[in-house]
Amino acid sequence: MIKVTCAIIRNDEDEILVVRRGQKTDHPFKWEFPGGKLKDGETEEECILREIMEELSMSIVICRRMDNVEYEYPGKQIVLIPFICDTLDDLPVLNEHSAYKWTTPAGLMKIDFSEADIIVAENYLKITGFTENKTDTNSSTASRPFNEEELRSTIAGIRGSKEAEWLAESAIENQGILEKIIDFSFSEDERLAFHASWVLTKICDDYPGIIYPHLPRIIEVLDNTGNESARRSFLRCISLSDLNHLGSRHQGLLADHCFKMLRSGLSAIAIKAYSMDIIYKLAMIYPDLTNELTEAINMLHGDGSAGIQARGKIILGKLARHAKGHGSSRS
């Protein structure tokens, strides 16, 4: 029987981190709680702390251990050892998984989990006392015509993650609401722009392709926006996107902006992290960017954030592996 630890990681908005397995794994493209196998001589607590740092470069605090979950998959039987954990890091570095997202407790049971992780999610909701009050409010609001000023007021007055999630769901179902949320993200009203762009990240977490038609417009305002919260949200959305959908002009504008953010001593850590991820994606399209990205990352060694340094180290490793593989394919 294989012993595997996993972490239900919560951020300061009480959202929960889930990660998606890659194509060449036992359960391709299934979502799961991050974690990994217990090593000989290692305690379960040591294992989960090590696995989260190795897989995601995140610092977590263990709050509680949950009951073990035993599950028999074809060809193997596992014991899943879950821990409830908290973190202040909201930017996992994906070293083994293909995607991540933060979801509300209500959203957990909508995730396409591996079978054992479904049981862990159900147990977590039971012990935390979560109950979902289902109403038809969201669907009816999303489908009916909306009042622009009412929407503006609602977005400006957002008080928490649940309201942002509700607006994101409405925008996914109603193109008009989506377009207004994007418009409000560019507003000179900093509070409105911050909240609207935050909702936009909630939309992109689940449906990044929905903003592809709007990416050129977003990229064109990056240099001119003075709202750092909105900039952070825009870069997060872009980092989740397939940049092959952009034309060469906008790819160039994006690369210039992200390099500028990486080299700026004033950029927030999250902005640097998203900029790094974006340039890495662009370097996969334009290999000539690799050397410039490597130099920019090496300049960050004096940065005080262990998270940004770990992220840079992992991206440098990916660049090296990509270059090695690319060279082998030519030989």
C-alpha distance (Angstrom), angle and dihedral (degrees) to the residues before:
residue distance angle dihedral
M1 . . .
I2 3.82 . .
K3 3.80 117.7 .
V4 3.80 113.4 -144.3
T5 3.80 127.7 176.0
C6 3.80 123.1 -150.9
A7 3.80 134.7 -176.1
I8 3.78 130.8 -138.6
I9 3.79 95.0 -154.0
R10 3.81 117.4 -162.7
N11 3.80 126.2 -166.7
D12 3.79 127.8 -152.3
E13 3.82 90.7 -83.9
D14 3.82 91.1 56.4
E15 3.79 90.9 -110.4
I16 3.81 119.0 144.0
L17 3.79 127.0 -132.2
V18 3.80 119.4 -127.4
V19 3.80 126.6 176.3
R20 3.80 132.7 -157.3
R21 3.79 123.0 -129.4
G22 3.78 119.9 -126.1
Q23 3.78 128.2 -111.3
K24 3.82 96.4 -98.8
T25 3.81 97.3 56.2
D26 3.79 137.0 97.8
H27 3.80 91.4 -96.2
P28 3.82 105.5 27.4
F29 3.80 116.7 -150.6
K30 3.80 93.1 -4.5
W31 3.80 117.5 134.8
E32 3.78 122.4 -123.7
F33 3.78 145.5 165.3
P34 3.82 107.1 -93.1
G35 3.78 120.8 -106.3
G36 3.79 141.3 96.7
K37 3.78 151.6 -144.0
L38 3.77 123.2 -42.3
K39 3.82 114.1 -113.7
D40 3.80 124.7 -140.5
G41 3.80 111.9 -84.8
E42 3.81 92.5 12.8
T43 3.80 124.7 120.9
E44 3.79 118.1 -130.4
E45 3.82 90.7 -113.7
E46 3.81 91.5 51.3
C47 3.79 89.3 48.7
I48 3.79 96.8 54.8
L49 3.81 93.5 45.0
R50 3.83 90.3 50.0
E51 3.80 94.5 45.2
I52 3.80 94.5 50.3
M53 3.78 91.7 49.0
E54 3.82 92.4 47.0
E55 3.80 96.4 43.6
L56 3.81 101.1 35.5
S57 3.84 108.7 10.5
M58 3.80 88.9 -126.2
S59 3.79 131.3 140.8
I60 3.81 113.5 -136.6
V61 3.79 137.1 -179.7
I62 3.80 117.6 -140.6
C63 3.80 110.5 -129.7
R64 3.77 103.7 170.9
R65 3.78 143.0 -9.4
M66 3.80 117.8 -127.6
D67 3.81 128.3 -151.5
N68 3.79 116.1 -76.9
V69 3.80 119.0 -101.0
E70 3.80 118.4 -144.4
Y71 3.78 117.3 -159.1
E72 3.79 133.6 169.4
Y73 3.78 115.2 -143.9
P74 3.82 121.0 -176.7
G75 3.79 105.2 -71.8
K76 3.80 97.9 2.4
Q77 3.78 143.2 53.6
I78 3.78 121.3 -149.1
V79 3.77 138.3 -168.2
L80 3.80 108.3 -147.4
I81 3.81 112.6 -154.8
P82 3.83 109.3 -162.5
F83 3.80 127.2 -160.2
I84 3.80 127.0 -170.3
C85 3.80 106.9 -136.0
D86 3.79 138.9 176.4
T87 3.80 129.3 -144.3
L88 3.78 140.6 177.9
D89 3.82 90.8 -155.8
D90 3.79 112.5 98.0
L91 3.82 98.1 173.2
P92 3.80 111.0 74.8
V93 3.80 115.8 -170.3
L94 3.80 108.1 -133.1
N95 3.79 107.9 -136.7
E96 3.81 98.1 153.7
H97 3.81 107.8 10.9
S98 3.80 130.2 73.3
A99 3.83 98.9 -137.9
Y100 3.78 144.4 -2.8
K101 3.77 137.6 -161.4
W102 3.78 140.4 177.8
T103 3.78 113.7 -125.1
T104 3.78 135.9 -177.4
P105 3.81 120.6 -114.2
A106 3.81 87.0 -105.0
G107 3.79 89.7 56.2
L108 3.81 95.5 52.4
M109 3.79 95.7 85.9
K110 3.80 90.9 50.6
I111 3.81 91.0 61.3
D112 3.83 119.0 103.1
F113 3.81 94.0 -123.9
S114 3.79 129.9 176.2
E115 3.80 109.5 -99.9
A116 3.81 98.0 -101.1
D117 3.80 91.3 47.2
I118 3.81 90.1 54.5
I119 3.80 88.1 61.8
V120 3.81 91.3 47.6
A121 3.82 90.4 51.3
E122 3.80 91.9 49.2
N123 3.82 91.5 48.8
Y124 3.81 91.6 48.8
L125 3.80 91.9 52.8
K126 3.80 90.6 49.0
I127 3.79 96.7 50.7
T128 3.81 93.3 44.2
G129 3.81 90.8 50.9
F130 3.79 94.3 -124.2
T131 3.79 116.5 168.8
E132 3.77 123.8 177.8
N133 3.78 116.9 -137.8
K134 3.77 102.3 -150.8
T135 3.75 117.3 -154.9
D136 3.78 135.8 159.4
T137 3.81 92.3 -122.6
N138 3.79 96.3 103.7
S139 3.78 97.7 49.3
S140 3.80 94.9 43.6
T141 3.81 92.4 47.8
A142 3.78 92.1 47.5
S143 3.80 94.1 52.7
R144 3.80 101.3 42.0
P145 3.82 125.3 78.2
F146 3.80 112.7 -86.7
N147 3.78 134.5 -144.4
E148 3.81 111.6 -121.1
E149 3.81 95.7 -146.3
E150 3.79 91.1 46.9
L151 3.82 89.5 51.3
R152 3.80 91.0 47.7
S153 3.80 90.8 51.6
T154 3.80 92.3 47.0
I155 3.81 93.1 51.3
A156 3.81 93.8 45.1
G157 3.80 89.5 50.7
I158 3.81 98.2 49.6
R159 3.79 108.7 140.8
G160 3.78 102.4 -179.3
S161 3.76 151.8 -2.8
K162 3.81 95.9 -80.4
E163 3.81 92.2 61.0
A164 3.80 90.6 46.9
E165 3.82 90.4 51.0
W166 3.80 91.2 49.9
L167 3.80 91.9 51.6
A168 3.80 90.6 47.0
E169 3.80 91.1 53.8
S170 3.80 89.9 48.9
A171 3.80 91.4 50.7
I172 3.80 92.2 50.0
E173 3.80 89.2 56.9
N174 3.80 97.4 38.8
Q175 3.81 120.1 50.4
G176 3.80 91.7 -164.5
I177 3.80 92.0 58.7
L178 3.81 90.4 47.0
E179 3.80 92.2 53.3
K180 3.79 92.0 49.0
I181 3.80 92.0 49.2
I182 3.80 88.3 53.9
D183 3.83 90.3 47.5
F184 3.80 91.3 50.3
S185 3.82 89.8 50.2
F186 3.82 87.7 67.9
S187 3.81 94.0 48.5
E188 3.81 121.6 128.6
D189 3.80 85.7 -135.0
E190 3.82 97.1 95.4
R191 3.80 95.6 -157.6
L192 3.81 92.6 50.1
A193 3.82 92.3 45.8
F194 3.80 92.3 47.6
H195 3.81 93.6 50.5
A196 3.81 95.0 42.0
S197 3.81 93.1 49.5
W198 3.81 89.4 46.9
V199 3.81 89.3 55.7
L200 3.81 87.3 48.9
T201 3.81 90.3 59.3
K202 3.80 89.5 52.7
I203 3.80 88.9 54.2
C204 3.81 93.1 47.8
D205 3.81 93.2 48.8
D206 3.81 89.1 68.4
Y207 3.81 103.3 22.0
P208 3.83 110.8 23.0
G209 3.80 91.7 163.7
I210 3.79 91.7 63.9
I211 3.81 91.9 78.6
Y212 3.81 98.2 44.7
P213 3.84 92.3 105.2
H214 3.83 88.9 53.1
L215 3.82 98.6 46.5
P216 3.84 96.1 93.4
R217 3.79 90.6 54.9
I218 3.80 92.0 47.6
I219 3.80 92.5 48.6
E220 3.79 92.3 50.0
V221 3.82 92.8 58.7
L222 3.82 97.4 45.2
D223 3.80 95.1 93.2
N224 3.79 92.8 47.6
T225 3.78 102.3 44.7
G226 3.79 113.9 103.9
N227 3.79 92.6 -173.3
E228 3.81 105.9 98.9
S229 3.81 92.7 -169.9
A230 3.79 91.2 55.7
R231 3.83 91.1 44.8
R232 3.79 89.8 53.0
S233 3.81 91.0 50.9
F234 3.81 93.0 47.0
L235 3.80 91.8 50.9
R236 3.80 91.3 47.6
C237 3.81 90.4 53.5
I238 3.81 91.7 47.3
S239 3.82 91.2 48.1
L240 3.82 88.7 58.5
S241 3.82 92.6 50.7
D242 3.78 133.7 92.7
L243 3.80 100.1 -112.6
N244 3.81 92.0 -161.0
H245 3.82 85.2 81.7
L246 3.81 89.3 69.5
G247 3.78 126.0 86.3
S248 3.81 119.1 -118.2
R249 3.82 92.7 -102.8
H250 3.79 93.8 57.5
Q251 3.81 91.9 41.3
G252 3.81 86.9 56.3
L253 3.81 93.6 48.0
L254 3.78 89.5 48.9
A255 3.80 93.6 49.7
D256 3.82 91.4 49.1
H257 3.80 92.3 50.8
C258 3.80 94.9 46.4
F259 3.80 93.1 48.8
K260 3.80 88.1 50.0
M261 3.83 90.2 52.8
L262 3.81 92.3 47.1
R263 3.80 92.6 52.4
S264 3.79 96.3 42.4
G265 3.77 116.6 102.3
L266 3.80 88.9 -152.4
S267 3.81 99.8 56.1
A268 3.80 116.9 111.4
I269 3.80 117.4 -114.4
A270 3.81 93.1 -111.3
I271 3.81 91.4 52.1
K272 3.80 90.6 51.3
A273 3.80 90.9 47.7
Y274 3.80 94.2 51.2
S275 3.82 90.8 43.8
M276 3.80 89.6 53.4
D277 3.82 91.6 51.0
I278 3.80 91.8 48.5
I279 3.80 94.7 49.8
Y280 3.80 89.4 48.2
K281 3.81 89.0 55.9
L282 3.80 90.3 47.8
A283 3.82 90.3 49.0
M284 3.80 88.3 58.8
I285 3.81 86.4 59.3
Y286 3.81 96.9 36.7
P287 3.84 109.8 30.1
D288 3.82 90.0 -171.8
L289 3.82 87.1 76.6
T290 3.80 91.6 63.6
N291 3.81 97.7 85.7
E292 3.80 92.9 45.7
L293 3.81 91.0 49.0
T294 3.81 91.0 48.1
E295 3.80 90.8 52.5
A296 3.81 92.1 47.4
I297 3.82 92.0 50.7
N298 3.81 92.2 47.5
M299 3.81 88.6 54.4
L300 3.81 88.6 59.8
H301 3.81 93.2 66.8
G302 3.79 88.9 99.3
D303 3.81 91.5 54.1
G304 3.79 112.0 117.4
S305 3.80 95.0 -135.6
A306 3.79 116.6 96.4
G307 3.80 87.9 -164.3
I308 3.79 95.3 58.6
Q309 3.81 91.2 45.2
A310 3.81 91.0 50.7
R311 3.78 90.3 48.4
G312 3.79 90.8 50.7
K313 3.80 91.9 49.0
I314 3.80 91.8 52.7
I315 3.81 93.0 48.2
L316 3.81 90.3 49.2
G317 3.81 87.5 52.7
K318 3.79 91.4 50.7
L319 3.79 91.1 48.8
A320 3.80 90.5 50.9
R321 3.82 92.8 48.7
H322 3.79 91.1 46.8
A323 3.81 91.8 50.0
K324 3.81 90.9 47.8
G325 3.80 92.6 49.1
H326 3.78 91.9 45.1
G327 3.81 90.0 51.1
S328 3.82 92.0 48.6
S329 3.78 91.9 51.2
R330 3.80 89.6 56.5
S331 3.79 96.4 47.7
